[in-house]
Amino acid sequence: MANRQTVWLSTMMILSLMVIGYYTVDDTLKPVPTSSTENAKNQDQTKTPDPKDNSNDSTKNQNNGTEKKQTMTGADWFGEQIANREVTYYKQAEELQKVIADAKTSTEQKVKAEQELKAMQDFYQKAEQAENKVIAEGFAEALVTKDKERVTVTVQAPELSKEQAAKIYSIVSKELGIPAHQITVSYKQ
């Protein structure tokens, strides 16, 4: 019960932060007026474009975006992935709960939705336990995700030895109750 409350509270906190960010971010960025900015602006206005110069502002902006993505740390990546996973989980849970609560839904569909919701809750609870046990093995971060047939475990580490990978396979297999051949282990710095 405490795990559900913790997950619910963290998700609500993340969603509220996302809403706050949405309403506080202003897309119309303007440079702060300083003497160096005004001088650069004056120089840009007096400079004539050189036909040999193939660079343009759009390629410069694309490069700056790439550099920002490359500077994302492992902890940032893990935080983003965990937040995305929680948002996805709550959207799916909300959809299933709507199906269950809808008076027009057949009994068969309600039972199926309840089973899917319980399976999803069980997986996320077990995945969280597996992540905590993997982190206890000395990794800074761990992320367990699931697609249709496979479970992917990503850990934050500069490299991953065969022994470490075997230990991760063992932990996740035991916690989730699935065979090791359905698990993929990877690492990210």
C-alpha positions as CSV (number, residue, x, y, z in Angstrom):
1,M,0.0,0.0,0.0
2,A,2.8,2.4,0.8
3,N,4.4,1.7,-2.6
4,R,1.2,2.7,-4.4
5,Q,0.9,5.9,-2.4
6,T,4.6,6.7,-3.1
7,V,4.2,6.1,-6.8
8,W,0.9,8.0,-6.9
9,L,2.4,11.0,-5.0
10,S,5.5,11.1,-7.2
11,T,3.4,11.0,-10.3
12,M,1.1,13.7,-9.2
13,M,4.2,15.8,-8.3
14,I,5.7,15.2,-11.7
15,L,2.5,16.0,-13.5
16,S,2.0,19.2,-11.4
17,L,5.6,20.3,-12.2
18,M,4.9,19.7,-15.9
19,V,1.8,21.8,-15.8
20,I,3.6,24.6,-13.9
21,G,6.4,24.4,-16.5
22,Y,3.9,24.6,-19.3
23,Y,2.3,27.7,-18.0
24,T,5.5,29.5,-17.0
25,V,7.7,28.9,-20.0
26,D,7.5,31.8,-22.5
27,D,8.4,31.0,-26.1
28,T,9.2,34.6,-27.0
29,L,12.8,34.9,-25.8
30,K,14.4,38.3,-26.1
31,P,18.0,39.1,-25.5
32,V,18.8,41.1,-22.4
33,P,19.9,44.6,-23.4
34,T,23.6,45.0,-22.6
35,S,26.2,47.0,-24.3
36,S,27.9,43.9,-25.8
37,T,24.5,42.7,-27.2
38,E,23.8,46.1,-28.7
39,N,27.2,46.2,-30.2
40,A,26.8,42.8,-31.7
41,K,23.4,43.8,-33.1
42,N,24.9,46.9,-34.7
43,Q,27.7,44.8,-36.2
44,D,25.2,42.3,-37.6
45,Q,23.2,45.1,-39.3
46,T,26.2,46.7,-40.9
47,K,27.7,43.4,-42.1
48,T,26.9,42.4,-45.6
49,P,26.3,38.7,-46.3
50,D,29.2,36.9,-47.9
51,P,28.1,34.6,-50.8
52,K,30.9,32.2,-50.0
53,D,29.7,31.7,-46.4
54,N,27.3,28.7,-46.6
55,S,26.5,28.7,-42.9
56,N,23.1,30.0,-41.9
57,D,21.3,30.4,-38.6
58,S,19.2,27.3,-39.0
59,T,22.3,25.0,-39.1
60,K,23.8,26.9,-36.2
61,N,20.6,26.3,-34.2
62,Q,20.6,22.6,-35.1
63,N,24.1,22.2,-33.9
64,N,23.3,24.0,-30.6
65,G,20.4,21.6,-30.1
66,T,22.7,18.6,-30.7
67,E,25.2,19.8,-28.3
68,K,22.6,20.2,-25.6
69,K,21.4,16.6,-26.1
70,Q,25.0,15.3,-25.9
71,T,25.6,17.1,-22.6
72,M,22.6,15.3,-20.9
73,T,24.1,13.3,-18.0
74,G,23.1,9.8,-17.3
75,A,21.2,10.8,-14.2
76,D,19.2,13.3,-16.3
77,W,18.4,10.6,-18.9
78,F,17.3,8.2,-16.2
79,G,15.1,10.8,-14.5
80,E,13.5,11.7,-17.8
81,Q,12.9,8.0,-18.7
82,I,11.4,7.3,-15.2
83,A,9.1,10.3,-15.5
84,N,8.0,9.3,-19.0
85,R,7.3,5.8,-17.8
86,E,5.2,7.0,-14.9
87,V,3.2,9.3,-17.1
88,T,2.5,6.5,-19.5
89,Y,1.6,4.2,-16.7
90,Y,-0.9,6.6,-15.3
91,K,-2.5,7.4,-18.6
92,Q,-2.9,3.7,-19.3
93,A,-4.3,3.1,-15.8
94,E,-6.7,6.0,-16.2
95,E,-8.0,4.6,-19.5
96,L,-8.5,1.2,-18.0
97,Q,-10.3,2.7,-15.0
98,K,-12.6,4.6,-17.3
99,V,-13.5,1.4,-19.1
100,I,-14.2,-0.3,-15.7
101,A,-16.4,2.6,-14.5
102,D,-18.3,3.0,-17.7
103,A,-21.9,1.7,-17.4
104,K,-22.0,1.0,-21.1
105,T,-19.0,-1.4,-21.0
106,S,-19.9,-5.1,-21.0
107,T,-19.0,-7.3,-18.1
108,E,-16.4,-9.2,-20.2
109,Q,-14.6,-6.0,-21.1
110,K,-14.7,-4.8,-17.5
111,V,-13.1,-8.1,-16.3
112,K,-10.5,-7.9,-19.0
113,A,-9.7,-4.2,-18.1
114,E,-9.5,-5.2,-14.4
115,Q,-7.1,-8.0,-15.3
116,E,-4.9,-5.7,-17.4
117,L,-4.8,-3.1,-14.7
118,K,-3.9,-5.6,-12.0
119,A,-1.1,-7.1,-14.3
120,M,0.2,-3.6,-15.0
121,Q,0.2,-2.7,-11.3
122,D,2.0,-5.9,-10.4
123,F,4.6,-5.4,-13.1
124,Y,5.4,-1.9,-12.0
125,Q,5.6,-2.9,-8.4
126,K,7.9,-5.8,-9.1
127,A,10.0,-3.6,-11.5
128,E,10.5,-1.0,-8.8
129,Q,11.7,-3.8,-6.4
130,A,14.0,-5.1,-9.1
131,E,15.4,-1.6,-9.7
132,N,16.1,-1.1,-6.0
133,K,17.9,-4.4,-5.8
134,V,20.0,-3.6,-8.8
135,I,20.9,-0.2,-7.4
136,A,21.9,-2.0,-4.2
137,E,24.5,-3.9,-6.2
138,G,26.4,-0.6,-6.7
139,F,24.8,1.0,-9.7
140,A,23.9,4.7,-9.5
141,E,20.6,4.2,-11.4
142,A,18.5,1.4,-12.8
143,L,15.5,1.4,-15.1
144,V,13.3,-1.6,-15.9
145,T,10.9,-1.2,-18.9
146,K,8.7,-3.7,-20.7
147,D,7.5,-3.9,-24.2
148,K,5.3,-6.6,-25.6
149,E,7.5,-9.6,-25.0
150,R,10.8,-8.3,-23.5
151,V,12.0,-6.6,-20.4
152,T,14.9,-4.2,-20.8
153,V,17.1,-3.3,-17.8
154,T,19.3,-0.3,-18.2
155,V,21.9,0.6,-15.6
156,Q,24.0,3.7,-15.2
157,A,27.6,2.5,-15.4
158,P,30.7,3.4,-17.4
159,E,30.9,-0.3,-18.5
160,L,29.3,-3.6,-17.6
161,S,31.2,-6.8,-16.9
162,K,29.8,-10.2,-17.7
163,E,29.5,-10.9,-13.9
164,Q,27.6,-7.8,-13.3
165,A,25.3,-8.5,-16.3
166,A,24.7,-12.1,-15.0
167,K,23.8,-10.7,-11.5
168,I,21.3,-8.3,-13.1
169,Y,19.7,-11.1,-15.1
170,S,19.4,-13.1,-12.0
171,I,17.8,-10.3,-9.9
172,V,15.3,-9.2,-12.6
173,S,14.4,-12.8,-13.5
174,K,13.7,-13.6,-9.9
175,E,11.8,-10.5,-9.1
176,L,9.6,-10.5,-12.2
177,G,9.3,-14.2,-12.4
178,I,10.3,-14.4,-16.0
179,P,13.1,-16.4,-17.8
180,A,16.4,-14.7,-18.5
181,H,16.0,-15.1,-22.3
182,Q,13.2,-12.5,-22.1
183,I,15.5,-9.9,-20.5
184,T,17.9,-7.5,-22.2
185,V,20.5,-5.8,-20.1
186,S,22.3,-2.6,-21.2
187,Y,24.2,0.3,-19.6
188,K,24.4,4.0,-20.1
189,Q,27.0,6.4,-18.7
